[in-house]
Amino acid sequence: MKAITPAEAITSRMSVRAFTKEGVSKDIILKLLNISARAPSGTNTQPWKAYVIEGTALKDLCAKVCAAYDSIAANPELAKEYQPAYEYYPAKWFSPYIDRRRENGWGLYGLLGITKGDKDKMHAQHRKNFEAFGAPVCLFFTIDKELGRGSMLDYGMFLQNIMVAARGEGLDTCPQAAWNDYAKIILPAIGAKENEMLVCGMALGYADKNALVNTFHTPRVAAEEFTTWVK
């Protein structure tokens, strides 16, 4: 495999939503995690804890979460039983963030031929989150509940390191906050302790280059638009 530069690793990173069945060795996963643990953290607290799930254990967990997800579609009242430990998104959306969210959602659905109001197809596409998009490996990340908001900032840098390091190994990822609603199913399944809170999941594997969904690339705002120069 041809080596890629750090800049190429960053710019080629994307949320892959279809993977091949090719496995990822334990040595490579440990390599990624050891590299990523060099992320900075306040007073070197290193707040991350990772769980790697694959094989039968991953299939069983996916089946349980998919069943819960389907049950909510049949009876929306059940959603009250599945709540994340922290709010990832704002309680009320506003511009420009709601505009970017809509562009992202309808861009993906439009590519897949899913039109507004097609709830069954939307449900099926979102459900693929809980199949880890077919990836052979899913990582789950937890943090001690007693740590502060700054530790979540540290965690973001750790997660970014994993995704960029994965590109350097020819691998792809999809960071997934979608799992957070089902922490009550996931945490016992991975053996997490009472003091742990689910941060997110992440699918890991080799991208299916023939999958239409993987041709979807989200745009980015240019630095000139979000940067203010103070002299």
C-alpha positions in Angstrom: 0.0 0.0 0.0 1.3 3.4 -0.9 2.0 5.6 2.1 -0.1 8.7 2.4 0.8 12.0 3.9 -0.8 13.3 7.1 -2.7 15.9 5.1 -4.0 13.2 2.8 -5.1 11.0 5.7 -7.1 14.0 7.1 -8.7 15.1 3.8 -9.5 11.5 2.7 -11.3 10.7 6.0 -15.0 10.4 5.5 -17.9 8.6 7.2 -18.1 5.3 5.4 -21.5 3.7 5.4 -20.7 0.4 3.7 -17.9 -2.0 4.4 -16.5 -5.2 3.0 -16.4 -8.3 5.1 -12.6 -8.3 5.3 -11.4 -8.5 8.9 -9.0 -6.2 10.7 -6.3 -7.8 12.7 -5.9 -7.3 16.5 -2.3 -6.0 15.9 -3.6 -3.2 13.6 -6.4 -2.2 16.0 -3.9 -2.0 18.9 -1.5 0.0 16.7 -4.3 2.5 15.9 -5.2 2.8 19.6 -1.7 3.2 20.8 -1.0 5.9 18.2 -4.2 7.7 19.1 -3.5 7.6 22.8 -0.9 10.3 22.1 -3.8 12.7 21.9 -3.4 15.6 24.3 -5.6 15.7 27.4 -5.9 18.1 30.3 -3.2 17.3 32.9 -2.7 14.0 31.0 -5.9 12.6 32.4 -6.3 10.4 29.3 -10.1 10.0 29.8 -10.7 7.4 27.1 -11.7 3.8 27.4 -12.2 1.6 24.3 -14.1 -1.6 23.7 -13.5 -3.6 20.6 -16.4 -5.9 19.5 -16.4 -8.2 16.5 -17.6 -11.6 15.3 -20.5 -13.3 17.1 -20.6 -10.7 19.9 -21.0 -7.9 17.4 -23.7 -9.7 15.5 -25.6 -10.4 18.7 -25.4 -6.8 19.9 -26.5 -5.5 16.5 -29.5 -7.8 16.6 -30.5 -6.6 20.0 -30.2 -2.9 19.2 -31.9 -3.3 15.8 -34.8 -5.0 17.6 -35.1 -2.1 20.0 -35.0 0.4 17.1 -37.7 -1.5 15.2 -39.9 -1.6 18.3 -39.8 2.2 18.6 -40.9 2.5 15.0 -43.9 0.3 15.8 -44.6 2.1 19.1 -42.9 5.6 19.4 -43.8 5.6 23.2 -41.0 3.1 23.7 -38.4 5.8 22.8 -38.7 7.0 26.4 -36.9 3.8 27.5 -33.9 4.6 25.3 -32.2 7.9 26.1 -28.6 9.0 25.7 -26.6 10.0 28.8 -25.8 13.4 27.3 -27.2 15.7 24.6 -25.2 15.5 21.4 -27.3 17.9 19.5 -29.0 21.2 20.5 -32.5 21.1 22.0 -33.6 23.6 19.3 -31.9 23.9 15.9 -31.0 27.2 14.4 -29.1 28.6 11.4 -26.5 28.0 10.1 -26.4 24.6 11.8 -29.9 23.4 10.8 -29.1 24.3 7.2 -26.0 22.2 7.2 -27.8 19.4 8.9 -30.6 19.4 6.2 -28.0 19.6 3.4 -26.3 16.6 4.8 -29.4 14.5 5.4 -31.1 15.3 2.1 -27.9 15.0 0.2 -27.4 11.5 1.4 -31.0 10.4 1.1 -31.3 12.0 -2.4 -28.3 10.0 -3.6 -30.0 6.8 -2.3 -33.3 7.7 -3.9 -35.1 8.3 -0.6 -37.6 11.1 -0.8 -39.1 13.2 1.9 -41.9 11.3 3.6 -40.6 7.9 2.7 -40.4 6.7 6.3 -39.8 3.1 5.6 -36.7 3.7 3.5 -35.5 6.3 6.0 -35.9 3.8 8.8 -34.1 1.1 6.8 -31.2 3.4 6.1 -30.8 4.7 9.6 -31.1 1.1 10.9 -27.8 0.4 9.1 -26.1 2.3 11.9 -27.0 -0.5 14.2 -25.6 -3.1 11.9 -22.3 -1.1 12.0 -22.8 -0.5 8.3 -21.6 -4.1 7.8 -18.1 -3.4 9.3 -16.3 -6.4 10.8 -15.3 -4.3 13.9 -17.1 -1.8 16.0 -15.4 0.2 18.7 -17.3 1.6 21.7 -15.9 4.4 23.8 -16.8 5.3 27.3 -15.8 8.0 29.8 -16.1 8.2 33.6 -19.3 10.0 34.5 -17.6 12.2 37.0 -15.2 13.8 34.5 -15.9 17.3 33.3 -16.8 18.8 29.9 -13.1 19.4 29.1 -12.5 15.7 29.0 -15.0 15.4 26.2 -12.8 17.9 24.3 -9.9 15.6 24.9 -11.9 12.7 23.8 -12.7 14.3 20.5 -9.0 14.6 19.7 -8.4 10.9 20.6 -11.3 9.9 18.3 -10.0 12.0 15.5 -6.6 10.4 15.9 -8.1 6.9 15.4 -9.9 8.0 12.2 -6.9 9.6 10.7 -4.5 6.8 11.7 -7.0 4.3 10.2 -6.7 6.1 6.9 -2.9 5.7 7.1 -3.4 1.9 7.3 -5.8 1.9 4.4 -8.8 1.5 6.7 -12.0 3.6 7.0 -14.3 4.5 9.8 -17.7 5.9 10.6 -18.1 7.7 14.0 -21.6 7.0 15.3 -23.4 8.9 17.9 -26.5 7.0 16.9 -25.6 4.2 19.2 -25.9 6.5 22.2 -29.6 6.1 22.6 -29.1 2.4 23.2 -26.5 2.6 25.9 -28.6 0.6 28.3 -28.2 -2.4 25.9 -24.6 -1.7 24.8 -22.9 -1.0 28.2 -23.8 -4.4 29.8 -23.0 -6.2 26.6 -19.4 -4.8 26.5 -18.8 -5.2 30.2 -18.7 -1.5 31.1 -18.8 -0.6 34.8 -21.5 1.5 36.5 -19.3 4.7 36.5 -18.9 4.6 32.7 -20.9 6.7 30.2 -21.1 5.8 26.5 -19.4 8.5 24.4 -20.1 7.0 20.9 -19.4 4.0 18.7 -17.3 3.7 15.6 -17.4 1.3 12.7 -14.0 0.2 11.5 -13.0 -1.8 8.4 -12.3 -1.6 4.7 -14.7 0.6 2.6 -16.8 -1.1 0.0 -15.7 1.0 -3.0 -18.6 -0.3 -5.1 -21.3 1.0 -2.7 -23.2 4.0 -4.0 -23.5 5.4 -0.4 -19.7 5.8 -0.2 -19.7 8.3 -3.1 -21.4 10.8 -0.7 -18.9 13.4 0.5 -20.0 16.2 2.7 -18.9 19.8 2.0 -16.9 22.0 4.3 -17.1 25.7 4.9 -13.9 27.4 3.8 -11.5 28.8 6.4 -12.0 32.3 5.1 -15.7 32.0 6.2 -15.1 30.9 9.8 -11.9 32.7 10.6 -11.5 36.2 12.0 -8.1 37.9 11.8 -7.4 40.2 14.7 -4.4 42.7 14.4 
